[in-house]
Every structure is written in C-alpha cells, then in structure tokens.
Amino acid sequence: MITDLRFAWRALAKNRAFALTAVTTLALGIGANTAIFSVINQVLLNPAGVANPDRVVAVRARYDKLALRSIPVSVPDFADVENSRTVFDSAAILQDADLNYTGGDVPEHLQGAMVSYAWFDVFRAKPQLGRLFSREEDQPGANQVTILSDAAWTRLFARDAGVIGRSLELNQLPYRIVGVMGPEFRWPARVDLWVPQGLARDAYSPSNRFNESLTCLARLQSGVTFARATSFMRVLNDRVYRDGTRAGAYAQASGWAMFVVPFTDFVAGDTRTPLLVLLGAVGFVLLIACSNIAGLMLTRASGRAGETAIRAALGAGRVALIRQIVSESLLLAGAGAAVGLAVAGAGARALLRLAPDNATVALKVRLDARVVVVALLAAAVSAVLFSLAPACQVLRLARFHGLGEGGRRSVSSMRRQRFGSGLVVGEVSLALVLLVGAGLFLRSLARLHNIRPGFDPGRVMSGLLSLPQAQYATPEKRLAFYTALIDRLSHLPGAVSAAVAMPVPFTTENSASFAIEGRPQLAGDPGPHGDLRFISPDYDRTGGEPVAIIDDYLAQQYWPNENPLGKRLRLGPAWSTIVGIVGHVKHSSLAVDSGKGAYYIPLFQQPLPAGYLLVRADGDPSPLAGAMRDRVQSLDPQQPVHDLVTMESRVAASLEARRFVVTVLGFFAAMALLMATLGLYGVISYAVSQRTNEIGVRMALGAHRQQVLRLVVGQGMRLALAGGLLGLAASILFSRWLASQLFTVSPFDPLTFVAVAAVLILAALLASYIPAARAARLDPGNALRYE
C-alpha cells in the first residue's frame, strides 16, 4: 500500500491543477459540514460546562386546557423533584435576578442568577477559585454570598486571584465573594454572577403550587433512563391529583402536569430544526462536491486509458488497478480533510457572528475530538463516493486492453459521458432541492416582515430598570419614583410621551388566572386565564377605583355575547372595573401567537420593583438613550438603566433566527448551484471535445453555427431538465418536512418553484452556451483533423 501511495503522490504531483481543484472542492464541502456539526455538537450533543449532558433533564409544567405547553415550575413542584432521590441524583432551581452594582465609577447592571445550592452539582461543575454554595447559605438571611463568572471576574477585578472573601455591593447590600467559575461554565448564558435563592419556609406551602416562576434542572441517578423519569413524573402528578385538596381538583381541571425534557432539547429550543435543516443542506453540498470530483477523476481516467490498458496487458490485476484509484482518493481526501478543518474553524466563527446573539452567547469555536472524527469520517465517505465511478471505469478499460487505441477511446468516451451525465443530473437535482428550501424560507421571512405586531414600534426607545428592595421596599416609594421619572422623561428634548410598563412586547412573558364577578368557578373549570401586563395609565395617579383594560381576544373569549365595559375582574384581593378594550398585540413572535387574550392593570395600582421605560420620540429615538440614563440617575445616582434598545430593534430581533437560516441556507444553495453549473459545464465541454470530428463533419456538410449551438445547448438543457424533474420530486418530499418552519407559505408555493426553475434554466444555459459557442467557432478543416 505504501508503494501505491507513493505512486499516487507522484501522479497527483504531475497534475497539480487537478489535485488543487479536487482538494479545494472537497475542503469546501468537508469544511462546511464540519462547521455546522461543530455548532450542533455544542448545542444539541455536548454543551460546554456540563458533564454527561444526557443525564440532565429540565423539569417543566403545562396546562393543557389553558394552552400553556411548557412553562417554569413552582417551589412545591421543585420540592417534589428534589425529594425524589430514587430517580434524581440532584435537583436545583434558577430565577433571573437583576442586580445593581455600585462599586465602580458609575452604577452598572449585572445579570444575576438566583439558584439553589445544588445548581452546580447538577452540572458537575467545579470553581476555578474558591468554593461553591453550602446548604446553610441557601437560607433566608444567610444568602448574601456570590460566585462570579469568569467574564465578570475579568471585567470587574482584572482576574485578581485575591478576590475571594472580598465584598461586592449588589442592590445596596454587601455580598461576599466565595468562588469564581471557569470560562467554560455559562449556565445560564449571559450570567455575571450567582447568588443563593434563600427560599423562606412558607414558599414551600401547597398554596404556591400554581405560582410558577422557576427553571428547574435535575440530574438522573445512575441507571435511571429518561423513559423511567418520564413515568415517575406521572406518579408525582397523580399524587397532586389525588391529594383531596382544592389544588388537586384545579390541577385536574386545568390539565396541569409536570414533565421532563432532555437538557439538550431544552437548551436548543426552536433552534433544533433549523440546525438540522442546515446540516442536511451542507450534506447536499458535499454530495455535489463528490460528484464534481468523480467527474474530474473520470476525465482523468479516460485520459490515462492507454496507460491503464498497458498495465493490464503487462499483468496488472484488477486489485492493483483499483488500489491506484483508492490511493489517489485517500490522498485527496486526507488533504481535503486537513484543509477542511481550517475552513471549518473559519466557517464556525462566521456562523457564530451571523447567528442571533441570544443563541450563541455561550458558544465558542471548538473543534474537539468528536468534530475532528466527523471531519475524517466525511473525508472517508467522500473518498469512497468519488472513487466508485473511476474505479468502475478502470475495470472496464482493463477488460478492453486487447483493443486498439481507437476502440479503447470509443469505449472510454461513451462510458465517461454516461457516468458524467448521471452525476450532473444528480447534482442539478440536489441543487434544486436546496434552492427551493432557501426560496421557501425567504418567502416566509418576507411575509413576516409585513406582519403588524398590533402596536407601532417606530420611534420608541426602551430600557429596563430594577429598583432594589433595600431602598424601595414599599409600594409608595416605588410609586413616587415612577411618577417623578415619567414626568422628567416626558420633558426630554425630542420626546413626545413617556410611560413605564412590565413586560413590554418582545421581551418576557407573563400570564395569570383571574376571576370574573358573578361567575362562580364550577368544578372541572380551570377558570379564566390571560396574559398579564402592567402599564402606567394616564389618569389620576393618586387614587381612584381599580381599573383594567382588556384586549379584543380576551373580550371574545370570556364575554362573547355581551359588552365587557363596566364588568369587573379580580387579580388579587381587589376587583377592577373594565374601562377599555384594545387590539390584540403579538407579544413574543410575529410568526406564532398563543391565541390567549391579555388584560392590562395600571402599574400605579401595583407598583412593581422592575419596569421598562418607554419614550416615544418625534424623530430618531437613538439619542434618547443617554438622556434617559441621565434622568434616572438625576433621581437616584445609584440606579442604572440597561437593555436600552429601540422597540423596532426588539421586533427585528425576533426574526434574527429565521434571517440567519435564510442567509446560511441561501449561501449553501448558491454554492450548490455553482458546483452543479460547473459540473454541467465540464460534461458539455468534454462532450464537445469528444465530438469535435462529428461537429467538423456536420459543418463541412453545411450545418450552420446556430444549429451547432442548438445541438450542444440542447444536450445541456436535457440534462438540466432531467435533474430538475428529479429535484422537483425530491423538493416536494422534503418541503413537507419544512412546513412547520414556514409562515403563511405553502411548502408547494408556486412562485418559489417558478423562480427556482428560472434560475436553474439560466444557469444551465450559461453552462451549456460557453462550450457551445466554442464548438460553433470551430474551423471544419481543423476539426476534421482533430484526434
């Protein structure tokens, strides 16, 4: 085999143009596949900072009758899981925490995570400095300790190893630093530091069963399968259903249940299907690359037909001839894999730059052993694929070693053209599938851009602030701050109006049950439920009757045949009179809507400790960001404002994932089309070179140049048509799989298919016309002498 590799190396060195073309083509295909797989590896298979991620699950809750499919859990839910030691080795909870840090030159917002003490145990994570939380620190009054992320340690303390034991002022309270996590641990993403939850004893009361606000993760015991954990969750649910309390009856009536989701699925969320679509796309690109290389090797084998026949005549067996082809293929594949890994690194970095920030914040370019193995496997499979056709060609040539040169040339040419034509048909069909997929996603994205969210996001700047409990402990203090702040924001130069709301569209979600006056809740009835919004109202802020506004969805759902104005609903102890009806607002996605109605409660009736500031400008809102920050700090110098972005940017960010898929899939589709076009050009050029005598005879007998053009272009268009028909059938099959990812666009959208067909026809015409024009310019005398 070593001798064969040396011979193959010398043969490739003599034909450097062929070797360079083949290696470059293969490197692009392998690099693209490896880059996509490296991202999938980090998101779906092997997330960084988690030991054995397949042993970790997310515990979620649902309400089937309230259209809540996957929401956080409550403290009693978590207690049930934590106490189930036969199934779960450890369990922990997480809740986001907005923390104001005042230890620097200016107040700064830090993204905190309030976790139970076992949070790091679930991940099997260890600190790089200090220690983790103890059980004793996860108690009320004892939880003023913190663990820093590597990024926060670097930014705030310049990686000072003496940071352990120092105090950090958060929300105007001192927190002692007890540990620093390593750079690979970023759960949750974007976190700056962790603090203990410190839940009070009454938080575990059964009355809190349906107050869900916690993300719960658990690690399975050794030997416990995901199926067993799923079955065990049904046991926990049955205990709640049969506890004989009002909570149990409500759980059954509302379709409540806890369930588990694999951690990797939970983290991936809606990105799983798009990533798999992109993996399929780059797989197609690699197949097209292999077809092109196979075509090049077929041409090369035809050119070496005489050499092959001589070797066969001198006694070289079939195995020896095949070893030569395999040796060349392995060298090409090895070089392609090596260059492809470099391409993959650059490609992965480009993907992370293009991808939405919220999807890649914890991701880094990481070509680990698993990724390298996949690249080598792709190279090995590619070597097999593009060596099959030339190997068959060589075997056939060996059988005809007794023929003269003309006979061998004739046999080689016919076989080569049939093989090449078949490869081109396959390339065109694969390219068409990718073009159709990219076109459907593009059409879907265009439709989404035309969807109105139910409000006008134009010229509105927004920012979030969190009022620390230590300073704003009472509703009266929070009300006074909001009242003064809105007044100052309203008088900003360029401001038209100002408000405070929580939450605002395209940020977080919040829903809650409520009661309707005069409608007692019947057995088996889960009761009214809707999305809950708090807004600053334009009315007497110092008092008055509690009021509420509902949207038209909620009105239709609970007051379908009557006027809801003047009716009363209750959230908490007080009844609120409905004084207005507004249009429905899409809150989290332009593409998907829960269908639930919403009700709005005046923020000044229930002043929350956090709220979004909203200022509408008479022009570009961007300059208002700094002015809003200044006005807040003029009221409270220690109060930061963060997440200052326009509402238009928030709406646009909801489409970033789809825009990313369209961009990347479009790029791969264009690459596939280019490769298929080059493949078609190569086949037609080879056919013209083999038919030079024939073309010369035709022209000598009076054939016009236009007839030669039609002859050659017709051959190319027939191949493109065959590939197009095959690709059309495949596109219809694959488009059904994409249906769930499309918005108001049929997977068989005629405009997309017509546009793709037009692009394909133009590419085929270009690929065929160039060799056809060259054939039409042939001199008949020279063509007749061509050999």
KEMAR-836933 format. One line per 8 residues: number of its first residue (from 1); their letters; for each residue x, y, z of C-alpha. Coordinates in steps of 0.25 Angstrom, whole numbers. Last residue first. Example, Ala and Ser with C-alpha at 12.3 -4.5 7.8 and 13.67 -1.06 7.14 Angstrom:
# KEMAR-836933
2) SA) 55,-4,29 | 49,-18,31 $
//
This chain:
# KEMAR-836933
787) EYRLANGP) -31,53,-132 | -35,66,-139 | -32,67,-154 | -47,68,-157 | -48,79,-147 | -36,87,-153 | -43,87,-166 | -57,90,-161 $
779) DLRAARAA) -51,102,-153 | -58,102,-139 | -66,115,-135 | -79,107,-133 | -71,98,-123 | -66,110,-115 | -80,115,-114 | -86,102,-110 $
771) PIYSALLA) -75,101,-99 | -80,115,-93 | -94,112,-96 | -96,100,-88 | -92,105,-74 | -99,119,-77 | -112,112,-82 | -112,102,-70 $
763) ALILVAAV) -110,114,-60 | -122,122,-67 | -130,110,-66 | -127,107,-52 | -131,122,-48 | -144,121,-56 | -147,107,-49 | -144,114,-35 $
755) AVFTLPDF) -154,125,-38 | -165,116,-43 | -163,107,-31 | -164,119,-21 | -176,125,-28 | -183,112,-28 | -182,110,-13 | -182,95,-10 $
747) PSVTFLQS) -178,96,4 | -189,107,5 | -185,120,11 | -193,126,23 | -181,125,32 | -171,113,29 | -164,105,39 | -175,95,41 $
739) ALWRSFLI) -176,92,26 | -161,89,25 | -163,74,26 | -173,75,15 | -163,82,6 | -154,70,6 | -164,61,-2 | -168,72,-12 $
731) SAALGLLG) -153,76,-13 | -149,62,-16 | -160,61,-28 | -155,75,-33 | -140,70,-32 | -143,58,-41 | -150,67,-51 | -139,78,-50 $
723) GALALRMG) -128,67,-52 | -135,62,-64 | -137,76,-69 | -123,80,-67 | -118,68,-74 | -127,72,-86 | -123,86,-85 | -108,82,-87 $
715) QGVVLRLV) -111,74,-99 | -119,84,-105 | -108,95,-103 | -99,86,-111 | -108,83,-123 | -115,97,-122 | -101,104,-123 | -97,94,-135 $
707) QQRHAGLA) -110,98,-142 | -107,113,-140 | -93,111,-146 | -100,106,-159 | -98,91,-163 | -94,91,-178 | -87,77,-180 | -74,83,-175 $
699) MRVGIENT) -81,88,-162 | -87,74,-159 | -73,67,-162 | -66,77,-153 | -76,75,-142 | -74,60,-143 | -59,61,-142 | -60,70,-130 $
691) RQSVAYSI) -70,61,-123 | -60,56,-112 | -56,71,-109 | -71,75,-109 | -75,64,-100 | -64,68,-90 | -68,83,-90 | -83,78,-88 $
683) VGYLGLTA) -79,70,-76 | -70,80,-70 | -80,91,-72 | -91,83,-65 | -81,80,-53 | -78,95,-53 | -93,98,-52 | -95,88,-41 $
675) MLLAMAAF) -84,94,-33 | -89,108,-35 | -103,103,-31 | -98,96,-19 | -91,109,-14 | -103,117,-17 | -111,107,-8 | -101,108,2 $
667) FGLVTVVF) -101,123,3 | -116,123,3 | -117,113,14 | -107,122,22 | -115,135,20 | -129,129,21 | -125,121,33 | -119,134,40 $
659) RRAELSAA) -132,142,36 | -141,132,42 | -132,133,55 | -132,148,55 | -147,150,53 | -150,153,68 | -138,162,67 | -146,171,58 $
651) VRSEMTVL) -157,173,68 | -147,177,79 | -140,186,69 | -153,193,66 | -155,195,80 | -142,203,81 | -131,198,90 | -126,201,104 $
643) DHVPQQPD) -124,188,111 | -119,195,124 | -123,206,133 | -114,208,146 | -119,214,159 | -108,219,169 | -110,233,165 | -125,233,168 $
635) LSQVRDRM) -134,244,163 | -123,250,154 | -118,236,151 | -131,233,144 | -131,246,136 | -117,243,132 | -120,229,127 | -132,234,119 $
627) AGALPSPD) -123,245,113 | -113,235,108 | -123,226,101 | -131,238,95 | -121,240,84 | -126,226,78 | -140,231,77 | -139,237,63 $
619) GDARVLLY) -151,246,61 | -162,252,69 | -158,242,80 | -167,232,88 | -161,229,102 | -163,215,108 | -156,211,122 | -158,196,125 $
611) GAPLPQQF) -161,192,139 | -156,186,151 | -160,187,166 | -174,187,162 | -184,197,166 | -198,191,167 | -208,202,166 | -198,211,159 $
603) LPIYYAGK) -195,200,149 | -209,201,144 | -214,186,140 | -215,182,126 | -222,169,121 | -218,160,110 | -225,149,102 | -219,136,98 $
595) GSDVALSS) -217,132,84 | -203,127,87 | -197,135,75 | -186,130,66 | -180,136,54 | -178,151,59 | -173,145,72 | -173,149,87 $
587) HKVHGVIG) -184,159,90 | -193,160,78 | -203,170,82 | -218,169,82 | -226,182,80 | -231,190,92 | -243,189,100 | -246,200,111 $
579) VITSWAPG) -251,202,125 | -252,188,131 | -254,190,146 | -244,184,156 | -248,176,168 | -238,175,179 | -231,164,186 | -222,158,176 $
571) LRLRKGLP) -226,159,161 | -241,161,160 | -250,164,149 | -261,174,147 | -271,178,137 | -273,192,133 | -269,190,118 | -270,175,115 $
563) NENPWYQQ) -281,177,105 | -288,164,103 | -289,152,94 | -274,147,94 | -271,152,108 | -260,142,112 | -253,138,99 | -257,150,91 $
555) ALYDDIIA) -253,160,101 | -240,153,104 | -237,154,89 | -241,168,88 | -231,173,98 | -235,176,113 | -233,189,121 | -233,189,136 $
547) VPEGGTRD) -238,199,147 | -236,200,162 | -245,212,167 | -237,224,170 | -224,228,176 | -212,237,174 | -209,234,159 | -222,241,154 $
539) YDPSIFRL) -222,236,140 | -212,233,128 | -208,219,132 | -194,213,134 | -195,199,129 | -195,185,136 | -198,174,126 | -204,160,129 $
531) DGHPGPDG) -206,149,118 | -219,142,121 | -227,132,129 | -241,130,133 | -245,118,141 | -239,104,141 | -254,98,141 | -255,84,146 $
523) ALQPRGEI) -264,88,158 | -270,102,155 | -263,115,157 | -274,125,161 | -277,135,150 | -283,148,156 | -270,156,156 | -260,150,147 $
515) AFSASNET) -247,143,154 | -233,144,149 | -222,134,145 | -208,139,141 | -199,141,130 | -185,147,128 | -176,147,116 | -162,153,114 $
507) TFPVPMAV) -157,163,104 | -163,164,90 | -175,173,95 | -173,180,108 | -174,174,122 | -176,182,130 | -179,196,126 | -174,210,129 $
499) AASVAGPL) -178,222,120 | -173,234,113 | -178,243,102 | -174,252,90 | -159,253,94 | -150,262,85 | -144,269,97 | -148,261,110 $
491) HSLRDILA) -160,267,117 | -167,253,117 | -155,247,123 | -155,256,135 | -170,254,138 | -169,239,136 | -157,239,146 | -165,246,156 $
483) TYFALRKE) -177,237,156 | -168,225,155 | -160,229,167 | -172,233,176 | -179,219,172 | -167,211,176 | -167,218,190 | -182,216,192 $
475) PTAYQAQP) -181,202,188 | -171,199,199 | -157,194,200 | -151,203,190 | -137,205,196 | -133,191,201 | -143,185,191 | -134,190,179 $
467) LSLLGSMV) -142,196,168 | -139,189,155 | -138,197,142 | -141,193,127 | -139,202,115 | -148,205,103 | -147,215,92 | -159,217,83 $
459) RGPDFGPR) -158,224,69 | -166,213,62 | -171,201,70 | -186,204,66 | -195,193,72 | -202,181,68 | -190,173,63 | -192,177,48 $
451) INHLRALS) -188,165,39 | -181,170,26 | -167,166,31 | -173,152,34 | -177,150,19 | -163,153,14 | -157,143,24 | -167,133,19 $
443) RLFLGAGV) -163,136,4 | -148,135,8 | -150,121,15 | -158,116,3 | -147,121,-6 | -136,115,2 | -143,101,2 | -145,102,-13 $
435) LLVLALSV) -131,106,-16 | -126,94,-7 | -135,84,-14 | -131,90,-28 | -116,88,-24 | -119,73,-21 | -126,71,-34 | -115,78,-42 $
427) EGVVLGSG) -104,70,-36 | -111,57,-38 | -113,60,-53 | -99,64,-54 | -94,51,-48 | -103,43,-58 | -97,51,-70 | -83,49,-65 $
419) FRQRRMSS) -85,34,-64 | -91,33,-78 | -81,42,-84 | -69,34,-78 | -75,21,-82 | -76,26,-96 | -63,32,-96 | -56,21,-90 $
411) VSRRGGEG) -62,11,-100 | -58,20,-112 | -44,23,-107 | -41,8,-105 | -46,4,-118 | -38,15,-125 | -25,11,-117 | -27,-3,-122 $
403) LGHFRALR) -34,-13,-114 | -27,-24,-105 | -27,-16,-93 | -43,-16,-93 | -45,-23,-80 | -35,-13,-73 | -44,-1,-78 | -56,-7,-71 $
395) LVQCAPAL) -48,-8,-58 | -43,6,-60 | -57,12,-62 | -62,4,-50 | -51,10,-41 | -54,24,-47 | -69,23,-43 | -66,18,-29 $
387) SFLVASVA) -55,27,-25 | -64,39,-23 | -72,32,-13 | -62,24,-5 | -53,37,-4 | -65,45,1 | -68,34,12 | -54,35,17 $
379) AALLAVVV) -54,50,17 | -67,51,24 | -62,41,34 | -49,50,36 | -58,62,38 | -67,55,48 | -55,50,56 | -49,64,56 $
371) VRADLRVK) -63,69,62 | -63,58,73 | -48,61,76 | -51,76,79 | -52,87,68 | -58,97,78 | -62,111,73 | -69,117,85 $
363) LAVTANDP) -83,117,89 | -89,123,102 | -95,135,95 | -99,128,82 | -114,127,83 | -117,140,89 | -107,147,80 | -114,142,67 $
355) ALRLLARA) -105,135,57 | -97,143,47 | -84,144,56 | -86,130,61 | -87,125,47 | -74,133,43 | -66,127,54 | -71,113,50 $
347) GAGAVALG) -67,115,36 | -53,120,40 | -51,107,48 | -58,99,38 | -48,104,27 | -36,100,35 | -43,86,37 | -46,86,22 $
339) VAAGAGAL) -31,88,19 | -27,75,27 | -40,68,22 | -37,71,7 | -23,67,8 | -27,54,14 | -38,52,4 | -29,55,-8 $
331) LLSESVIQ) -18,45,-2 | -29,35,0 | -35,36,-14 | -21,35,-20 | -19,22,-12 | -32,17,-16 | -30,19,-31 | -17,12,-30 $
323) RILAVRGA) -22,1,-22 | -33,-2,-32 | -22,-4,-43 | -15,-14,-33 | -28,-21,-30 | -31,-22,-44 | -18,-29,-48 | -6,-23,-54 $
315) GLAARIAT) -1,-34,-64 | 7,-26,-75 | -6,-24,-83 | -13,-18,-71 | -2,-8,-69 | -3,-5,-84 | -18,-3,-83 | -17,6,-72 $
307) EGARGSAR) -6,15,-78 | -15,16,-91 | -27,19,-83 | -20,30,-76 | -28,42,-82 | -41,34,-79 | -36,32,-64 | -34,47,-63 $
299) TLMLGAIN) -48,50,-69 | -54,40,-59 | -46,47,-48 | -51,60,-51 | -65,55,-51 | -63,48,-38 | -58,61,-33 | -71,68,-37 $
291) SCAILLVF) -80,57,-31 | -72,58,-18 | -75,73,-18 | -89,71,-21 | -90,61,-9 | -83,71,0 | -93,82,-4 | -104,72,-1 $
283) GVAGLLVL) -99,69,13 | -97,84,15 | -112,86,13 | -116,74,22 | -107,80,33 | -114,94,31 | -128,87,32 | -123,80,45 $
275) LPTRTDGA) -119,94,50 | -133,100,47 | -140,88,54 | -132,89,67 | -132,104,68 | -146,105,74 | -141,101,88 | -127,96,88 $
267) VFDTFPVV) -125,98,103 | -138,89,106 | -134,79,95 | -120,78,101 | -126,77,115 | -135,65,112 | -149,69,115 | -157,65,128 $
259) FMAWGSAQ) -172,66,131 | -181,73,141 | -196,73,139 | -207,83,139 | -220,79,130 | -227,91,136 | -238,83,143 | -228,72,148 $
251) AYAGARTG) -219,82,155 | -231,90,160 | -236,78,167 | -223,75,173 | -221,90,178 | -235,89,184 | -230,77,193 | -232,62,193 $
243) DRYVRDNL) -218,59,190 | -222,51,178 | -218,60,166 | -205,64,173 | -201,50,176 | -204,46,161 | -195,57,156 | -183,51,164 $
235) VRMFSTAR) -186,37,158 | -187,43,144 | -173,49,147 | -168,35,150 | -172,30,136 | -164,42,130 | -152,38,139 | -153,24,135 $
227) AFTVGSQL) -153,28,120 | -141,37,122 | -133,25,128 | -129,23,142 | -116,14,143 | -108,25,151 | -118,35,157 | -123,46,147 $
219) RALCTLSE) -118,60,149 | -129,71,151 | -132,85,145 | -143,94,150 | -145,108,144 | -154,115,154 | -166,125,152 | -179,116,154 $
211) NFRNSPSY) -189,120,165 | -198,108,163 | -193,100,175 | -192,112,184 | -204,108,193 | -196,95,195 | -187,103,204 | -172,102,200 $
203) ADRALGQP) -170,117,199 | -175,118,214 | -161,112,218 | -154,124,212 | -145,122,200 | -131,126,201 | -128,126,186 | -113,126,186 $
195) VWLDVRAP) -106,136,178 | -99,134,164 | -91,144,156 | -90,151,142 | -99,142,135 | -100,144,119 | -104,129,118 | -110,121,129 $
187) WRFEPGMV) -101,113,131 | -88,119,126 | -78,109,131 | -66,108,121 | -59,121,126 | -57,115,140 | -65,119,152 | -61,128,163 $
179) GVIRYPLQ) -64,126,177 | -67,131,191 | -70,146,188 | -77,153,200 | -89,161,197 | -92,174,203 | -106,181,200 | -109,193,192 $
171) NLELSRGI) -115,185,181 | -101,178,180 | -89,183,187 | -78,173,186 | -69,169,198 | -56,162,197 | -54,148,202 | -49,142,189 $
163) VGADRAFL) -43,153,180 | -29,150,183 | -27,144,170 | -29,157,163 | -34,154,149 | -36,168,145 | -46,170,157 | -58,175,150 $
155) RTWAADSL) -56,171,135 | -48,158,138 | -56,153,149 | -69,157,142 | -65,149,130 | -60,137,138 | -74,137,145 | -74,141,160 $
147) ITVQNAGP) -80,133,172 | -88,141,182 | -91,142,197 | -102,149,204 | -110,136,205 | -111,135,221 | -123,144,223 | -133,134,217 $
139) QDEERSFL) -125,120,215 | -117,115,203 | -104,118,211 | -106,106,220 | -107,97,208 | -93,102,204 | -90,110,192 | -78,106,183 $
131) RGLQPKAR) -63,108,186 | -51,117,184 | -45,119,170 | -46,111,158 | -60,106,162 | -65,92,160 | -77,88,151 | -84,74,152 $
123) FVDFWAYS) -95,81,144 | -106,77,155 | -95,79,166 | -94,94,161 | -109,97,164 | -108,89,177 | -109,102,186 | -122,107,180 $
115) VMAGQLHE) -120,118,169 | -122,133,168 | -116,136,155 | -110,150,153 | -109,159,141 | -101,171,146 | -106,186,144 | -96,197,146 $
107) PVDGGTYN) -95,209,154 | -83,218,150 | -69,219,155 | -70,204,160 | -75,198,173 | -90,201,170 | -95,188,165 | -110,188,162 $
99) LDADQLIA) -114,173,161 | -125,168,152 | -128,154,156 | -133,142,148 | -138,130,155 | -132,116,155 | -135,103,162 | -127,91,166 $
91) ASDFVTRS) -128,76,166 | -119,65,170 | -118,50,168 | -132,49,163 | -139,36,162 | -138,29,175 | -135,43,181 | -149,48,179 $
83) NEVDAFDP) -149,59,190 | -143,69,180 | -154,66,170 | -165,68,180 | -159,81,185 | -157,86,171 | -172,85,169 | -175,92,183 $
75) VSVPISRL) -166,103,178 | -173,105,165 | -169,101,151 | -166,108,138 | -175,107,126 | -177,98,114 | -190,96,107 | -199,107,113 $
67) ALKDYRAR) -211,106,104 | -220,108,117 | -227,94,116 | -213,87,114 | -207,94,126 | -192,90,126 | -180,89,135 | -165,87,133 $
59) VAVVRDPN) -154,79,139 | -141,80,131 | -133,68,129 | -118,64,132 | -112,50,129 | -110,53,114 | -102,65,118 | -91,56,123 $
51) AVGAPNLL) -82,67,130 | -87,80,126 | -78,92,124 | -79,92,109 | -91,86,102 | -89,73,96 | -100,68,87 | -110,78,83 $
43) VQNIVSFI) -104,92,85 | -89,90,85 | -89,78,75 | -99,85,66 | -89,97,65 | -77,88,62 | -86,80,52 | -89,93,44 $
35) ATNAGIGL) -74,96,43 | -71,81,40 | -81,80,28 | -76,94,22 | -61,89,24 | -64,76,17 | -71,82,5 | -61,94,4 $
27) ALTTVATL) -49,84,6 | -54,75,-5 | -55,86,-15 | -41,91,-11 | -35,77,-11 | -41,74,-25 | -37,87,-31 | -23,86,-26 $
19) AFARNKAL) -21,72,-30 | -26,74,-44 | -17,87,-46 | -5,79,-39 | -5,68,-50 | 9,63,-48 | 8,64,-33 | -4,55,-34 $
11) ARWAFRLD) 3,44,-41 | 15,45,-32 | 6,44,-19 | -1,33,-25 | 12,25,-28 | 16,28,-13 | 2,23,-8 | 3,11,-17 $
3) TIM) 17,7,-11 | 12,9,3 | 0,0,0 $
//
